[in-house]
């Protein structure tokens, strides 16, 4: 399994993020926003600068991240293309696929459309069992949008990774599995994010894991805890704290022969800590767990 980190979880300054990733002994990176801007918004000179930094660091890129479709609602639409932001998001996918080819990255990250009734990113919101239902008509819309984006990825020779996230229809692992099964496109795969499954109301293990396993090509690692069951208020945590037992989850990945990226997506910010130090501490937890698993 290849250990990596999402760069903007360490710092928006790509040079600093890469330096920290190397200092931690990571073998790869997932490139998120840089210099407080989405990758698709960078000009040619900025992209050339980013590429030079990546080449100098010698760290392979396992995914080029977009926020495509994350904030795009489907209410009242006959097709996602009717939304004013559809063309912009689809162009972000195209540009990310071009960057993936240029940087020899195998994948591009997208999302599964904004869920009706969410307030911003959905914290707090009710944690419905397995993320709640997806109406059949909505499922058709999500599938139509993702299949069109997947066609762009397939032409570029890259995989489109869909991340399960609380504010989207593919919030839980179970719901994302329903979407990917219905889409049935070879270029569409899943990012397994067990903490996102947990905050969405999913049964993370073994049910969520098993549901998403057929499409799993990438793993995001962070932790979370439930603060208020009545409202669904949650909080991110470091890898070694929170509701998820990563010894169990990583052991299962190992036993099942998972050979894809394991990517720290910190999210947690310790009291008085900046993003870099929070990432360092969370990675230290992960490193200890992995050492224990190797010794077992």
C-alpha positions as a Markdown table, in Angstrom:
| # | Residue | x | y | z |
|---|---|---|---|---|
| 1 | Unk | 0.0 | 0.0 | 0.0 |
| 2 | Unk | 1.3 | 3.4 | -1.0 |
| 3 | Unk | 1.3 | 6.1 | 1.7 |
| 4 | Unk | 0.4 | 9.6 | 0.6 |
| 5 | Unk | -1.2 | 12.9 | 1.8 |
| 6 | Unk | -3.5 | 15.5 | 0.3 |
| 7 | Unk | -1.2 | 18.4 | -0.2 |
| 8 | Unk | -3.6 | 21.2 | 0.9 |
| 9 | Unk | -4.2 | 19.4 | 4.2 |
| 10 | Unk | -0.6 | 20.3 | 5.1 |
| 11 | Unk | -0.4 | 23.7 | 3.4 |
| 12 | Unk | -1.7 | 25.8 | 0.5 |
| 13 | Unk | 2.0 | 26.5 | -0.3 |
| 14 | Unk | 2.8 | 23.5 | -2.5 |
| 15 | Unk | 6.6 | 23.7 | -1.9 |
| 16 | Unk | 6.0 | 23.5 | 1.9 |
| 17 | Unk | 3.5 | 20.7 | 1.5 |
| 18 | Unk | 5.9 | 18.7 | -0.5 |
| 19 | Unk | 8.7 | 19.3 | 1.9 |
| 20 | Unk | 6.7 | 18.0 | 4.8 |
| 21 | Unk | 5.5 | 15.0 | 2.8 |
| 22 | Unk | 9.1 | 14.1 | 2.1 |
| 23 | Unk | 10.1 | 14.7 | 5.7 |
| 24 | Unk | 7.4 | 12.3 | 6.8 |
| 25 | Unk | 8.7 | 9.6 | 4.4 |
| 26 | Unk | 5.6 | 9.5 | 2.3 |
| 27 | Unk | 5.9 | 8.0 | -1.1 |
| 28 | Unk | 3.3 | 10.0 | -3.0 |
| 29 | Unk | 0.9 | 13.0 | -2.9 |
| 30 | Unk | -2.7 | 13.7 | -3.8 |
| 31 | Unk | -2.7 | 17.3 | -5.2 |
| 32 | Unk | -5.6 | 19.4 | -3.9 |
| 33 | Unk | -5.9 | 23.2 | -4.2 |
| 34 | Unk | -2.7 | 25.2 | -4.5 |
| 35 | Unk | -2.0 | 28.8 | -3.4 |
| 36 | Unk | -5.7 | 29.0 | -2.2 |
| 37 | Unk | -7.0 | 28.2 | -5.7 |
| 38 | Unk | -8.5 | 25.2 | -7.4 |
| 39 | Unk | -6.1 | 23.5 | -9.9 |
| 40 | Unk | -8.5 | 24.3 | -12.8 |
| 41 | Unk | -8.2 | 28.0 | -12.0 |
| 42 | Unk | -4.4 | 28.2 | -12.3 |
| 43 | Unk | -2.8 | 29.7 | -15.3 |
| 44 | Unk | -0.2 | 28.0 | -17.5 |
| 45 | Unk | 2.7 | 29.6 | -15.6 |
| 46 | Unk | 1.4 | 28.6 | -12.3 |
| 47 | Unk | 0.8 | 25.0 | -13.5 |
| 48 | Unk | 4.4 | 24.9 | -14.8 |
| 49 | Unk | 5.7 | 26.1 | -11.4 |
| 50 | Unk | 3.6 | 23.4 | -9.7 |
| 51 | Unk | 4.9 | 20.8 | -12.1 |
| 52 | Unk | 8.5 | 21.9 | -11.4 |
| 53 | Unk | 8.0 | 21.6 | -7.7 |
| 54 | Unk | 6.5 | 18.1 | -8.1 |
| 55 | Unk | 9.4 | 17.0 | -10.2 |
| 56 | Unk | 11.9 | 18.4 | -7.8 |
| 57 | Unk | 10.3 | 16.6 | -4.9 |
| 58 | Unk | 10.2 | 13.3 | -6.7 |
| 59 | Unk | 6.8 | 12.4 | -5.3 |
| 60 | Unk | 4.4 | 10.7 | -7.7 |
| 61 | Unk | 0.9 | 12.1 | -7.9 |
| 62 | Unk | -1.8 | 9.5 | -7.1 |
| 63 | Unk | -4.8 | 11.8 | -7.8 |
| 64 | Unk | -5.6 | 15.3 | -9.1 |
| 65 | Unk | -8.4 | 16.7 | -7.0 |
| 66 | Unk | -11.4 | 18.7 | -8.2 |
| 67 | Unk | -14.5 | 19.8 | -6.3 |
| 68 | Unk | -16.6 | 19.1 | -9.4 |
| 69 | Unk | -20.3 | 18.5 | -8.7 |
| 70 | Unk | -19.8 | 18.8 | -4.9 |
| 71 | Unk | -21.8 | 22.0 | -4.7 |
| 72 | Unk | -24.1 | 21.4 | -7.7 |
| 73 | Unk | -27.7 | 20.6 | -6.7 |
| 74 | Unk | -30.1 | 18.7 | -8.9 |
| 75 | Unk | -33.5 | 20.0 | -7.6 |
| 76 | Unk | -36.0 | 20.6 | -10.4 |
| 77 | Unk | -33.6 | 19.5 | -13.2 |
| 78 | Unk | -34.2 | 17.1 | -16.0 |
| 79 | Unk | -30.4 | 16.7 | -16.5 |
| 80 | Unk | -27.4 | 18.1 | -14.6 |
| 81 | Unk | -26.5 | 20.1 | -17.7 |
| 82 | Unk | -29.5 | 22.4 | -17.0 |
| 83 | Unk | -27.7 | 23.8 | -14.0 |
| 84 | Unk | -25.7 | 27.0 | -14.5 |
| 85 | Unk | -22.6 | 25.5 | -13.0 |
| 86 | Unk | -22.6 | 22.3 | -15.0 |
| 87 | Unk | -20.4 | 23.5 | -17.8 |
| 88 | Unk | -17.9 | 25.0 | -15.4 |
| 89 | Unk | -17.6 | 21.8 | -13.3 |
| 90 | Unk | -17.3 | 19.6 | -16.4 |
| 91 | Unk | -14.5 | 21.9 | -17.7 |
| 92 | Unk | -12.8 | 21.4 | -14.3 |
| 93 | Unk | -12.9 | 17.6 | -14.9 |
| 94 | Unk | -11.5 | 18.1 | -18.4 |
| 95 | Unk | -8.6 | 20.2 | -17.1 |
| 96 | Unk | -7.9 | 17.8 | -14.3 |
| 97 | Unk | -7.8 | 14.9 | -16.7 |
| 98 | Unk | -5.3 | 16.8 | -18.8 |
| 99 | Unk | -3.2 | 17.5 | -15.7 |
| 100 | Unk | -3.4 | 13.8 | -14.7 |
| 101 | Unk | -2.0 | 12.8 | -18.0 |
| 102 | Unk | 0.7 | 15.5 | -17.8 |
| 103 | Unk | 1.7 | 14.5 | -14.2 |
| 104 | Unk | 1.3 | 10.7 | -14.8 |
| 105 | Unk | -1.4 | 10.5 | -12.2 |
| 106 | Unk | -3.9 | 7.6 | -12.6 |
| 107 | Unk | -7.0 | 9.4 | -11.2 |
| 108 | Unk | -9.1 | 12.5 | -10.8 |
| 109 | Unk | -11.4 | 13.1 | -7.9 |
| 110 | Unk | -15.0 | 14.3 | -8.2 |
| 111 | Unk | -18.2 | 14.2 | -6.1 |
| 112 | Unk | -21.8 | 13.0 | -6.4 |
| 113 | Unk | -23.9 | 16.2 | -6.5 |
| 114 | Unk | -25.3 | 18.3 | -3.6 |
| 115 | Unk | -28.0 | 16.6 | -1.6 |
| 116 | Unk | -31.4 | 18.3 | -1.2 |
| 117 | Unk | -31.9 | 19.8 | 2.3 |
| 118 | Unk | -28.2 | 20.1 | 3.2 |
| 119 | Unk | -27.0 | 23.2 | 4.9 |
| 120 | Unk | -23.5 | 23.9 | 3.5 |
| 121 | Unk | -21.6 | 20.7 | 4.3 |
| 122 | Unk | -24.2 | 19.2 | 6.5 |
| 123 | Unk | -22.7 | 19.4 | 10.0 |
| 124 | Unk | -24.9 | 19.2 | 11.8 |
| 125 | Unk | -27.6 | 17.3 | 10.0 |
| 126 | Unk | -29.5 | 14.1 | 10.8 |
| 127 | Unk | -27.4 | 11.0 | 10.5 |
| 128 | Unk | -29.9 | 8.8 | 8.8 |
| 129 | Unk | -29.3 | 5.0 | 8.5 |
| 130 | Unk | -26.8 | 4.4 | 5.7 |
| 131 | Unk | -27.1 | 8.1 | 4.7 |
| 132 | Unk | -30.8 | 7.9 | 4.0 |
| 133 | Unk | -32.6 | 7.0 | 0.7 |
| 134 | Unk | -31.8 | 8.3 | -2.8 |
| 135 | Unk | -35.0 | 8.8 | -4.8 |
| 136 | Unk | -35.0 | 6.9 | -8.1 |
| 137 | Unk | -35.3 | 10.1 | -10.2 |
| 138 | Unk | -32.4 | 11.7 | -8.3 |
| 139 | Unk | -30.3 | 8.5 | -8.8 |
| 140 | Unk | -30.9 | 8.7 | -12.5 |
| 141 | Unk | -29.7 | 12.3 | -12.6 |
| 142 | Unk | -26.5 | 11.6 | -10.5 |
| 143 | Unk | -25.7 | 8.6 | -12.8 |
| 144 | Unk | -26.3 | 10.7 | -15.9 |
| 145 | Unk | -23.9 | 13.4 | -14.7 |
| 146 | Unk | -21.2 | 11.0 | -13.5 |
| 147 | Unk | -21.3 | 8.9 | -16.7 |
| 148 | Unk | -20.8 | 12.0 | -18.9 |
| 149 | Unk | -17.8 | 13.0 | -16.7 |
| 150 | Unk | -16.5 | 9.4 | -16.8 |
| 151 | Unk | -16.5 | 9.5 | -20.6 |
| 152 | Unk | -14.1 | 12.4 | -20.5 |
| 153 | Unk | -11.9 | 10.5 | -18.0 |
| 154 | Unk | -11.9 | 7.4 | -20.1 |
| 155 | Unk | -10.8 | 9.3 | -23.2 |
| 156 | Unk | -7.9 | 10.7 | -21.2 |
| 157 | Unk | -7.0 | 7.2 | -19.9 |
| 158 | Unk | -7.6 | 8.1 | -16.3 |
| 159 | Unk | -9.9 | 6.9 | -13.5 |
| 160 | Unk | -12.6 | 9.1 | -12.1 |
| 161 | Unk | -12.7 | 8.7 | -8.3 |
| 162 | Unk | -16.0 | 9.6 | -6.5 |
| 163 | Unk | -15.5 | 10.4 | -2.9 |
| 164 | Unk | -18.3 | 9.6 | -0.5 |
| 165 | Unk | -19.1 | 12.9 | 1.4 |
| 166 | Unk | -21.8 | 13.9 | 3.8 |
| 167 | Unk | -23.3 | 16.8 | 1.8 |
| 168 | Unk | -23.7 | 14.7 | -1.4 |
| 169 | Unk | -26.1 | 12.0 | -2.5 |
| 170 | Unk | -23.2 | 9.5 | -2.3 |
| 171 | Unk | -22.7 | 10.3 | 1.3 |
| 172 | Unk | -22.4 | 6.8 | 2.8 |
| 173 | Unk | -20.5 | 3.9 | 1.4 |
| 174 | Unk | -23.8 | 2.2 | 0.8 |
| 175 | Unk | -25.3 | 5.1 | -1.2 |
| 176 | Unk | -22.1 | 5.6 | -3.2 |
| 177 | Unk | -22.1 | 1.9 | -4.0 |
| 178 | Unk | -25.7 | 2.2 | -5.3 |
| 179 | Unk | -24.7 | 5.1 | -7.5 |
| 180 | Unk | -21.6 | 3.3 | -8.9 |
| 181 | Unk | -23.6 | 0.1 | -9.5 |
| 182 | Unk | -26.3 | 2.0 | -11.4 |
| 183 | Unk | -23.7 | 4.0 | -13.4 |
| 184 | Unk | -21.8 | 0.8 | -14.4 |
| 185 | Unk | -19.0 | 2.6 | -16.1 |
| 186 | Unk | -15.4 | 1.2 | -16.1 |
| 187 | Unk | -13.8 | 4.6 | -15.6 |
| 188 | Unk | -15.8 | 5.2 | -12.4 |
| 189 | Unk | -14.3 | 4.0 | -9.1 |
| 190 | Unk | -14.7 | 4.9 | -5.4 |
| 191 | Unk | -12.6 | 6.6 | -2.8 |
| 192 | Unk | -13.3 | 4.8 | 0.4 |
| 193 | Unk | -13.5 | 7.4 | 3.2 |
| 194 | Unk | -14.6 | 5.6 | 6.4 |
| 195 | Unk | -14.8 | 8.8 | 8.4 |
| 196 | Unk | -17.1 | 10.4 | 5.9 |
| 197 | Unk | -19.2 | 7.3 | 6.0 |
| 198 | Unk | -19.4 | 7.6 | 9.8 |
| 199 | Unk | -20.5 | 11.2 | 9.9 |
| 200 | Unk | -23.1 | 10.5 | 7.2 |
| 201 | Unk | -24.8 | 7.8 | 9.3 |
| 202 | Unk | -23.2 | 4.8 | 7.5 |
| 203 | Unk | -22.3 | 1.5 | 9.2 |
| 204 | Unk | -18.6 | 1.8 | 8.5 |
| 205 | Unk | -17.5 | -1.7 | 9.1 |
| 206 | Unk | -18.0 | -4.3 | 7.8 |
| 207 | Unk | -21.2 | -3.2 | 6.0 |
| 208 | Unk | -19.9 | 0.0 | 4.5 |
| 209 | Unk | -16.6 | -1.5 | 3.6 |
| 210 | Unk | -18.2 | -4.5 | 1.9 |
| 211 | Unk | -20.7 | -2.3 | 0.0 |
| 212 | Unk | -18.0 | -0.1 | -1.6 |
| 213 | Unk | -15.3 | -2.8 | -1.9 |
| 214 | Unk | -16.1 | -3.7 | -5.6 |
| 215 | Unk | -15.3 | -0.1 | -6.7 |
| 216 | Unk | -12.6 | 0.7 | -4.1 |
| 217 | Unk | -9.5 | 2.2 | -5.8 |
| 218 | Unk | -8.3 | 4.8 | -3.3 |
| 219 | Unk | -8.6 | 5.3 | 0.5 |
| 220 | Unk | -8.8 | 8.6 | 2.5 |
| 221 | Unk | -7.8 | 8.4 | 6.1 |
| 222 | Unk | -9.1 | 10.7 | 8.9 |
| 223 | Unk | -11.1 | 10.2 | 12.0 |
| 224 | Unk | -14.3 | 11.6 | 13.5 |
| 225 | Unk | -16.5 | 11.6 | 16.6 |
| 226 | Unk | -20.2 | 12.2 | 17.3 |
| 227 | Unk | -20.8 | 15.1 | 19.6 |
| 228 | Unk | -24.6 | 15.3 | 19.6 |
| 229 | Unk | -26.7 | 12.4 | 18.5 |
| 230 | Unk | -29.9 | 14.6 | 18.5 |
| 231 | Unk | -28.6 | 17.0 | 15.9 |
| 232 | Unk | -25.9 | 14.9 | 14.2 |
| 233 | Unk | -23.2 | 17.3 | 15.2 |
| 234 | Unk | -19.8 | 15.7 | 14.6 |
| 235 | Unk | -16.1 | 16.7 | 14.8 |
| 236 | Unk | -13.0 | 15.6 | 13.0 |
| 237 | Unk | -10.4 | 13.8 | 14.9 |
| 238 | Unk | -6.8 | 12.6 | 14.5 |
| 239 | Unk | -6.2 | 9.1 | 13.2 |
| 240 | Unk | -5.6 | 7.7 | 16.7 |
| 241 | Unk | -8.7 | 9.1 | 18.3 |
| 242 | Unk | -12.4 | 9.2 | 17.4 |
| 243 | Unk | -15.0 | 6.5 | 16.5 |
| 244 | Unk | -13.0 | 4.6 | 13.9 |
| 245 | Unk | -10.6 | 1.8 | 14.9 |
| 246 | Unk | -8.0 | 2.0 | 12.2 |
| 247 | Unk | -6.2 | -1.1 | 13.4 |
| 248 | Unk | -9.2 | -3.1 | 12.3 |
| 249 | Unk | -9.8 | -1.2 | 9.1 |
| 250 | Unk | -6.2 | -1.3 | 7.9 |
| 251 | Unk | -5.8 | -4.9 | 8.9 |
| 252 | Unk | -8.8 | -5.7 | 6.7 |
| 253 | Unk | -7.3 | -3.8 | 3.8 |
| 254 | Unk | -4.1 | -5.7 | 4.2 |
| 255 | Unk | -5.7 | -9.1 | 4.5 |
| 256 | Unk | -7.8 | -8.4 | 1.4 |
| 257 | Unk | -4.7 | -7.5 | -0.6 |
| 258 | Unk | -5.5 | -3.8 | -1.2 |
| 259 | Unk | -2.6 | -2.3 | -3.1 |
| 260 | Unk | -3.8 | 1.2 | -3.8 |
| 261 | Unk | -3.0 | 4.5 | -2.2 |
| 262 | Unk | -3.6 | 5.2 | 1.5 |
| 263 | Unk | -4.0 | 8.9 | 1.7 |
| 264 | Unk | -4.0 | 11.1 | 4.8 |
| 265 | Unk | -6.8 | 13.7 | 4.5 |
| 266 | Unk | -6.2 | 15.3 | 7.9 |
| 267 | Unk | -9.2 | 17.6 | 8.3 |
| 268 | Unk | -8.6 | 17.6 | 12.1 |
| 269 | Unk | -7.1 | 20.7 | 13.6 |
| 270 | Unk | -5.7 | 20.2 | 17.1 |
| 271 | Unk | -6.2 | 22.9 | 19.6 |
| 272 | Unk | -3.6 | 25.6 | 19.0 |
| 273 | Unk | -2.1 | 23.6 | 16.1 |
| 274 | Unk | -1.9 | 24.7 | 12.5 |
| 275 | Unk | -2.6 | 22.4 | 9.5 |
| 276 | Unk | 0.9 | 21.2 | 9.2 |
| 277 | Unk | 1.4 | 20.2 | 12.8 |
| 278 | Unk | -2.1 | 18.6 | 12.9 |
| 279 | Unk | -1.1 | 16.6 | 9.8 |
| 280 | Unk | 2.2 | 15.5 | 11.4 |
| 281 | Unk | 0.5 | 14.3 | 14.6 |
| 282 | Unk | -2.3 | 12.5 | 12.8 |
| 283 | Unk | 0.3 | 10.8 | 10.5 |
| 284 | Unk | 2.3 | 9.8 | 13.6 |
| 285 | Unk | -0.8 | 7.9 | 14.8 |
| 286 | Unk | -1.1 | 6.2 | 11.4 |
| 287 | Unk | 2.6 | 5.3 | 11.3 |
| 288 | Unk | 2.3 | 3.7 | 14.8 |
| 289 | Unk | -0.7 | 1.6 | 13.7 |
| 290 | Unk | 1.1 | 0.5 | 10.6 |
| 291 | Unk | 4.2 | -0.5 | 12.5 |
| 292 | Unk | 2.0 | -2.6 | 14.9 |
| 293 | Unk | 0.3 | -4.3 | 12.0 |
| 294 | Unk | 3.6 | -5.2 | 10.4 |
| 295 | Unk | 4.8 | -6.7 | 13.6 |
| 296 | Unk | 1.6 | -8.7 | 14.1 |
